[in-house]
Amino acid sequence: MTSERLHARLRQIRARAAIRAWEARQIRHARGVWFRLELLLAHSRRALAISAADAALLRADGLEPHAVGHELEPAKLIFVVSEDRVPSAISGEDVPLQDDHRLLLAPALILIPFHRE
């Protein structure tokens, strides 16, 4: 191997190590929020993406958002509500629970658990 190839290989190894260090630091800073969010989603049978105005209606009805939503950046309003307690005025869009991209892009969510709250 030439010294040029060795230097290129060394740069690749250092780059991979830097990426792994960055990922580990991100996990430490998250303090388990992703695990708690996954657990919350695992206990849900359905998710509705709602607007900020619909979230305000839920808050006006006395419902409080789940704490895990406040730990995300940017913060999300995530309500865990049984299906019969969702006001008829709210028209949310069904989002598959596996579609994490759409779940995180929604301004607010209603999660409907398997059991009644």
mmCIF file of the C-alpha atoms, coordinates in Angstrom:
data_MODEL
# 
_entry.id   MODEL 
# 
loop_
_atom_site.group_PDB 
_atom_site.id 
_atom_site.type_symbol 
_atom_site.label_atom_id 
_atom_site.label_alt_id 
_atom_site.label_comp_id 
_atom_site.label_asym_id 
_atom_site.label_entity_id 
_atom_site.label_seq_id 
_atom_site.pdbx_PDB_ins_code 
_atom_site.Cartn_x 
_atom_site.Cartn_y 
_atom_site.Cartn_z 
_atom_site.occupancy 
_atom_site.B_iso_or_equiv 
_atom_site.pdbx_formal_charge 
_atom_site.auth_seq_id 
_atom_site.auth_comp_id 
_atom_site.auth_asym_id 
_atom_site.auth_atom_id 
_atom_site.pdbx_PDB_model_num 
ATOM 1   C CA . MET A 1 1   ? 0.000   0.000  0.000  1.00 0.00 ? 1   MET A CA 1 
ATOM 2   C CA . THR A 1 2   ? 1.192   3.443  -0.777 1.00 0.00 ? 2   THR A CA 1 
ATOM 3   C CA . SER A 1 3   ? 1.286   6.120  1.865  1.00 0.00 ? 3   SER A CA 1 
ATOM 4   C CA . GLU A 1 4   ? -1.384  8.005  -0.073 1.00 0.00 ? 4   GLU A CA 1 
ATOM 5   C CA . ARG A 1 5   ? -3.828  5.079  0.236  1.00 0.00 ? 5   ARG A CA 1 
ATOM 6   C CA . LEU A 1 6   ? -2.933  4.661  3.909  1.00 0.00 ? 6   LEU A CA 1 
ATOM 7   C CA . HIS A 1 7   ? -3.708  8.319  4.584  1.00 0.00 ? 7   HIS A CA 1 
ATOM 8   C CA . ALA A 1 8   ? -7.036  8.028  2.752  1.00 0.00 ? 8   ALA A CA 1 
ATOM 9   C CA . ARG A 1 9   ? -7.903  4.942  4.781  1.00 0.00 ? 9   ARG A CA 1 
ATOM 10  C CA . LEU A 1 10  ? -6.923  6.722  8.002  1.00 0.00 ? 10  LEU A CA 1 
ATOM 11  C CA . ARG A 1 11  ? -9.201  9.668  7.100  1.00 0.00 ? 11  ARG A CA 1 
ATOM 12  C CA . GLN A 1 12  ? -12.103 7.239  6.511  1.00 0.00 ? 12  GLN A CA 1 
ATOM 13  C CA . ILE A 1 13  ? -11.530 5.527  9.859  1.00 0.00 ? 13  ILE A CA 1 
ATOM 14  C CA . ARG A 1 14  ? -11.379 8.868  11.655 1.00 0.00 ? 14  ARG A CA 1 
ATOM 15  C CA . ALA A 1 15  ? -14.548 10.039 9.901  1.00 0.00 ? 15  ALA A CA 1 
ATOM 16  C CA . ARG A 1 16  ? -16.438 6.904  10.965 1.00 0.00 ? 16  ARG A CA 1 
ATOM 17  C CA . ALA A 1 17  ? -15.181 7.299  14.538 1.00 0.00 ? 17  ALA A CA 1 
ATOM 18  C CA . ALA A 1 18  ? -16.300 10.945 14.588 1.00 0.00 ? 18  ALA A CA 1 
ATOM 19  C CA . ILE A 1 19  ? -19.767 9.954  13.345 1.00 0.00 ? 19  ILE A CA 1 
ATOM 20  C CA . ARG A 1 20  ? -20.078 7.234  16.001 1.00 0.00 ? 20  ARG A CA 1 
ATOM 21  C CA . ALA A 1 21  ? -18.996 9.702  18.699 1.00 0.00 ? 21  ALA A CA 1 
ATOM 22  C CA . TRP A 1 22  ? -21.567 12.244 17.466 1.00 0.00 ? 22  TRP A CA 1 
ATOM 23  C CA . GLU A 1 23  ? -24.348 9.611  17.484 1.00 0.00 ? 23  GLU A CA 1 
ATOM 24  C CA . ALA A 1 24  ? -23.421 8.494  21.017 1.00 0.00 ? 24  ALA A CA 1 
ATOM 25  C CA . ARG A 1 25  ? -23.448 12.115 22.197 1.00 0.00 ? 25  ARG A CA 1 
ATOM 26  C CA . GLN A 1 26  ? -26.895 12.663 20.653 1.00 0.00 ? 26  GLN A CA 1 
ATOM 27  C CA . ILE A 1 27  ? -28.249 9.586  22.425 1.00 0.00 ? 27  ILE A CA 1 
ATOM 28  C CA . ARG A 1 28  ? -26.847 10.777 25.760 1.00 0.00 ? 28  ARG A CA 1 
ATOM 29  C CA . HIS A 1 29  ? -28.384 14.232 25.284 1.00 0.00 ? 29  HIS A CA 1 
ATOM 30  C CA . ALA A 1 30  ? -31.782 12.740 24.397 1.00 0.00 ? 30  ALA A CA 1 
ATOM 31  C CA . ARG A 1 31  ? -31.959 11.176 27.887 1.00 0.00 ? 31  ARG A CA 1 
ATOM 32  C CA . GLY A 1 32  ? -34.225 8.371  26.688 1.00 0.00 ? 32  GLY A CA 1 
ATOM 33  C CA . VAL A 1 33  ? -36.891 10.497 25.003 1.00 0.00 ? 33  VAL A CA 1 
ATOM 34  C CA . TRP A 1 34  ? -36.854 8.335  21.849 1.00 0.00 ? 34  TRP A CA 1 
ATOM 35  C CA . PHE A 1 35  ? -37.395 5.200  23.924 1.00 0.00 ? 35  PHE A CA 1 
ATOM 36  C CA . ARG A 1 36  ? -40.304 6.827  25.771 1.00 0.00 ? 36  ARG A CA 1 
ATOM 37  C CA . LEU A 1 37  ? -41.808 8.014  22.470 1.00 0.00 ? 37  LEU A CA 1 
ATOM 38  C CA . GLU A 1 38  ? -41.485 4.523  20.953 1.00 0.00 ? 38  GLU A CA 1 
ATOM 39  C CA . LEU A 1 39  ? -43.109 3.051  24.057 1.00 0.00 ? 39  LEU A CA 1 
ATOM 40  C CA . LEU A 1 40  ? -45.973 5.533  23.800 1.00 0.00 ? 40  LEU A CA 1 
ATOM 41  C CA . LEU A 1 41  ? -46.464 4.655  20.126 1.00 0.00 ? 41  LEU A CA 1 
ATOM 42  C CA . ALA A 1 42  ? -46.317 0.922  20.916 1.00 0.00 ? 42  ALA A CA 1 
ATOM 43  C CA . HIS A 1 43  ? -49.245 1.312  23.318 1.00 0.00 ? 43  HIS A CA 1 
ATOM 44  C CA . SER A 1 44  ? -51.268 3.182  20.698 1.00 0.00 ? 44  SER A CA 1 
ATOM 45  C CA . ARG A 1 45  ? -53.492 1.580  18.112 1.00 0.00 ? 45  ARG A CA 1 
ATOM 46  C CA . ARG A 1 46  ? -54.098 4.730  16.090 1.00 0.00 ? 46  ARG A CA 1 
ATOM 47  C CA . ALA A 1 47  ? -52.602 8.179  15.542 1.00 0.00 ? 47  ALA A CA 1 
ATOM 48  C CA . LEU A 1 48  ? -54.264 11.331 14.266 1.00 0.00 ? 48  LEU A CA 1 
ATOM 49  C CA . ALA A 1 49  ? -52.297 14.326 13.029 1.00 0.00 ? 49  ALA A CA 1 
ATOM 50  C CA . ILE A 1 50  ? -54.133 17.476 14.057 1.00 0.00 ? 50  ILE A CA 1 
ATOM 51  C CA . SER A 1 51  ? -53.612 21.191 13.613 1.00 0.00 ? 51  SER A CA 1 
ATOM 52  C CA . ALA A 1 52  ? -52.472 23.585 16.309 1.00 0.00 ? 52  ALA A CA 1 
ATOM 53  C CA . ALA A 1 53  ? -56.027 24.974 16.427 1.00 0.00 ? 53  ALA A CA 1 
ATOM 54  C CA . ASP A 1 54  ? -57.398 21.489 17.139 1.00 0.00 ? 54  ASP A CA 1 
ATOM 55  C CA . ALA A 1 55  ? -54.772 21.070 19.870 1.00 0.00 ? 55  ALA A CA 1 
ATOM 56  C CA . ALA A 1 56  ? -56.001 24.323 21.416 1.00 0.00 ? 56  ALA A CA 1 
ATOM 57  C CA . LEU A 1 57  ? -59.542 22.894 21.410 1.00 0.00 ? 57  LEU A CA 1 
ATOM 58  C CA . LEU A 1 58  ? -58.311 19.821 23.274 1.00 0.00 ? 58  LEU A CA 1 
ATOM 59  C CA . ARG A 1 59  ? -56.549 21.988 25.836 1.00 0.00 ? 59  ARG A CA 1 
ATOM 60  C CA . ALA A 1 60  ? -59.722 24.072 26.239 1.00 0.00 ? 60  ALA A CA 1 
ATOM 61  C CA . ASP A 1 61  ? -61.594 20.816 26.955 1.00 0.00 ? 61  ASP A CA 1 
ATOM 62  C CA . GLY A 1 62  ? -59.201 20.211 29.843 1.00 0.00 ? 62  GLY A CA 1 
ATOM 63  C CA . LEU A 1 63  ? -56.909 17.646 28.216 1.00 0.00 ? 63  LEU A CA 1 
ATOM 64  C CA . GLU A 1 64  ? -53.187 17.980 28.860 1.00 0.00 ? 64  GLU A CA 1 
ATOM 65  C CA . PRO A 1 65  ? -50.514 16.929 26.370 1.00 0.00 ? 65  PRO A CA 1 
ATOM 66  C CA . HIS A 1 66  ? -48.228 14.023 27.251 1.00 0.00 ? 66  HIS A CA 1 
ATOM 67  C CA . ALA A 1 67  ? -44.862 15.014 28.752 1.00 0.00 ? 67  ALA A CA 1 
ATOM 68  C CA . VAL A 1 68  ? -42.805 13.184 26.121 1.00 0.00 ? 68  VAL A CA 1 
ATOM 69  C CA . GLY A 1 69  ? -43.925 15.680 23.478 1.00 0.00 ? 69  GLY A CA 1 
ATOM 70  C CA . HIS A 1 70  ? -42.368 18.569 25.405 1.00 0.00 ? 70  HIS A CA 1 
ATOM 71  C CA . GLU A 1 71  ? -39.013 16.764 25.501 1.00 0.00 ? 71  GLU A CA 1 
ATOM 72  C CA . LEU A 1 72  ? -38.738 16.672 21.696 1.00 0.00 ? 72  LEU A CA 1 
ATOM 73  C CA . GLU A 1 73  ? -37.097 19.456 19.753 1.00 0.00 ? 73  GLU A CA 1 
ATOM 74  C CA . PRO A 1 74  ? -39.132 21.136 18.411 1.00 0.00 ? 74  PRO A CA 1 
ATOM 75  C CA . ALA A 1 75  ? -41.707 20.357 21.071 1.00 0.00 ? 75  ALA A CA 1 
ATOM 76  C CA . LYS A 1 76  ? -44.850 18.526 19.963 1.00 0.00 ? 76  LYS A CA 1 
ATOM 77  C CA . LEU A 1 77  ? -48.291 18.473 21.507 1.00 0.00 ? 77  LEU A CA 1 
ATOM 78  C CA . ILE A 1 78  ? -49.095 14.777 21.901 1.00 0.00 ? 78  ILE A CA 1 
ATOM 79  C CA . PHE A 1 79  ? -52.442 13.926 23.445 1.00 0.00 ? 79  PHE A CA 1 
ATOM 80  C CA . VAL A 1 80  ? -53.290 10.399 24.591 1.00 0.00 ? 80  VAL A CA 1 
ATOM 81  C CA . VAL A 1 81  ? -57.067 10.194 24.400 1.00 0.00 ? 81  VAL A CA 1 
ATOM 82  C CA . SER A 1 82  ? -59.518 7.319  24.143 1.00 0.00 ? 82  SER A CA 1 
ATOM 83  C CA . GLU A 1 83  ? -61.458 7.378  20.904 1.00 0.00 ? 83  GLU A CA 1 
ATOM 84  C CA . ASP A 1 84  ? -64.785 8.212  22.532 1.00 0.00 ? 84  ASP A CA 1 
ATOM 85  C CA . ARG A 1 85  ? -63.290 11.331 24.184 1.00 0.00 ? 85  ARG A CA 1 
ATOM 86  C CA . VAL A 1 86  ? -62.057 12.885 20.908 1.00 0.00 ? 86  VAL A CA 1 
ATOM 87  C CA . PRO A 1 87  ? -64.387 15.838 20.198 1.00 0.00 ? 87  PRO A CA 1 
ATOM 88  C CA . SER A 1 88  ? -66.339 15.555 16.955 1.00 0.00 ? 88  SER A CA 1 
ATOM 89  C CA . ALA A 1 89  ? -65.166 19.063 15.966 1.00 0.00 ? 89  ALA A CA 1 
ATOM 90  C CA . ILE A 1 90  ? -61.637 17.712 15.506 1.00 0.00 ? 90  ILE A CA 1 
ATOM 91  C CA . SER A 1 91  ? -60.903 16.301 12.095 1.00 0.00 ? 91  SER A CA 1 
ATOM 92  C CA . GLY A 1 92  ? -57.500 14.696 12.279 1.00 0.00 ? 92  GLY A CA 1 
ATOM 93  C CA . GLU A 1 93  ? -55.691 12.856 9.531  1.00 0.00 ? 93  GLU A CA 1 
ATOM 94  C CA . ASP A 1 94  ? -54.955 9.191  10.215 1.00 0.00 ? 94  ASP A CA 1 
ATOM 95  C CA . VAL A 1 95  ? -51.207 8.596  10.227 1.00 0.00 ? 95  VAL A CA 1 
ATOM 96  C CA . PRO A 1 96  ? -49.742 5.092  10.269 1.00 0.00 ? 96  PRO A CA 1 
ATOM 97  C CA . LEU A 1 97  ? -47.841 4.548  13.512 1.00 0.00 ? 97  LEU A CA 1 
ATOM 98  C CA . GLN A 1 98  ? -44.870 3.263  11.515 1.00 0.00 ? 98  GLN A CA 1 
ATOM 99  C CA . ASP A 1 99  ? -44.557 6.531  9.564  1.00 0.00 ? 99  ASP A CA 1 
ATOM 100 C CA . ASP A 1 100 ? -42.240 8.342  11.976 1.00 0.00 ? 100 ASP A CA 1 
ATOM 101 C CA . HIS A 1 101 ? -41.523 11.081 9.436  1.00 0.00 ? 101 HIS A CA 1 
ATOM 102 C CA . ARG A 1 102 ? -45.169 12.156 9.208  1.00 0.00 ? 102 ARG A CA 1 
ATOM 103 C CA . LEU A 1 103 ? -45.651 11.745 12.962 1.00 0.00 ? 103 LEU A CA 1 
ATOM 104 C CA . LEU A 1 104 ? -42.765 14.087 13.710 1.00 0.00 ? 104 LEU A CA 1 
ATOM 105 C CA . LEU A 1 105 ? -43.797 16.639 11.072 1.00 0.00 ? 105 LEU A CA 1 
ATOM 106 C CA . ALA A 1 106 ? -47.339 16.977 12.424 1.00 0.00 ? 106 ALA A CA 1 
ATOM 107 C CA . PRO A 1 107 ? -47.866 20.083 14.582 1.00 0.00 ? 107 PRO A CA 1 
ATOM 108 C CA . ALA A 1 108 ? -49.846 18.020 17.103 1.00 0.00 ? 108 ALA A CA 1 
ATOM 109 C CA . LEU A 1 109 ? -50.946 14.408 17.538 1.00 0.00 ? 109 LEU A CA 1 
ATOM 110 C CA . ILE A 1 110 ? -53.723 12.448 19.137 1.00 0.00 ? 110 ILE A CA 1 
ATOM 111 C CA . LEU A 1 111 ? -52.702 8.934  20.099 1.00 0.00 ? 111 LEU A CA 1 
ATOM 112 C CA . ILE A 1 112 ? -55.535 6.503  20.739 1.00 0.00 ? 112 ILE A CA 1 
ATOM 113 C CA . PRO A 1 113 ? -54.408 3.728  23.083 1.00 0.00 ? 113 PRO A CA 1 
ATOM 114 C CA . PHE A 1 114 ? -55.446 0.082  22.940 1.00 0.00 ? 114 PHE A CA 1 
ATOM 115 C CA . HIS A 1 115 ? -57.051 0.392  26.362 1.00 0.00 ? 115 HIS A CA 1 
ATOM 116 C CA . ARG A 1 116 ? -59.354 3.141  27.588 1.00 0.00 ? 116 ARG A CA 1 
ATOM 117 C CA . GLU A 1 117 ? -57.813 5.957  29.631 1.00 0.00 ? 117 GLU A CA 1 
# 
